[in-house]
């Protein structure tokens, strides 16, 4: 695990036809350990990010429970009410979580 503060790790994403995140599959930090795999909607993720929760992209290391290969931090960009979820410079008006596989 990295020494950075991490509230959750996003492992996979499902995009809608218009390019917005519909659902993410993630692990939530609970003290020194992480939860089992969970699903969260786009609105839920935006609400968590606005509450200053820190999410990174990544994947669980095989056979190492609470250890992850951590990627980039997920951020909100754009004006209020039209936010996009991004890990880098996103195309205009579309969510983009770089390096996260689709499910």
N, C-alpha and C positions, 0 to 999 in steps of 0.2 A: 504494500500500500504506500502511496505517496504521502508526504507530510502535509499536503494541502488540506484545507477544510472541504469535505465533500459530503453533501446531504443525499446524493443519489447518483447512480451511474446508468445512463441510457444505453441499452444493449441493441435495440432494434426499433425501427419506426415504420409506420404505415401512413402513406400519403394518400390524400383524396385526389379525385380527378383534376381539381383546380390547383394542385401543387401545395396545398397546406397539409401540415401534420394533422392526422386524424387521431392516431393512437400511438403511444410509445410503450415499449416493454422495458422495464427498469428494475433496479435493485435499490431499496431505500436503506440508508444508514440508520442503525438502531444501536447507539452506543459504540461498542468496539466491533460489532458484527453488522452484517447486512441481512435484509429480509430475503425471502424467497422472491422469485420473479413476480412482478406485479404489472398491471396495465393501467395507463392513465390517459385521459383524453387531452386534447390540445388546450382546452380551457383550464383544466386542472393544472397542467404544466405551467401555463402562463400565470395562474394564480400563485403557484409555488415560487416562481421566479420573482414575481412582484413582492412576495413576502421575504425576499432576500435569501432564499434557499439556493444552494450552489449545486448545479448538476453538470456532470461531465459525460462525454461519450466514452464508451469503452466496452470491454468484455471480461468476463470472469476467467481467471486462470484455471485451467483444468486441475482438479484434485487439490486446490488450495483455497477452499471455502471463501474467506473474506478478502482475498487478494484479487486485484483487477489490473488489467492493462488499461491504463487511463489515457484517453485521447484529449480532445479539446473541450473547453468550457462552453456550455450552451448559454446563449445570451438573447435578450430581447432587443430588437432594433426597430426603428420607425416611430411615427407619431402615435400618441395614445389612441386606442381604439382600432388601430391598423397595424399593430405590432407583428413582426415576423420573428420566428425562431431561427437562430443561426449559430454556427460555430465559426464563421468567417464572413467575408463579404457575400451577402446573399443577392441573387438576382432580384430585381425590383418586384416587390409584392409577393414573393414566394418564400416559403420556409425552406431552409437547406441545412441539414445536419450532415456535415461532411464526414465520410468514412463510416457512417452507420448503415448497416444492411437493412433492407426492407423485409417485412414479413407480411 
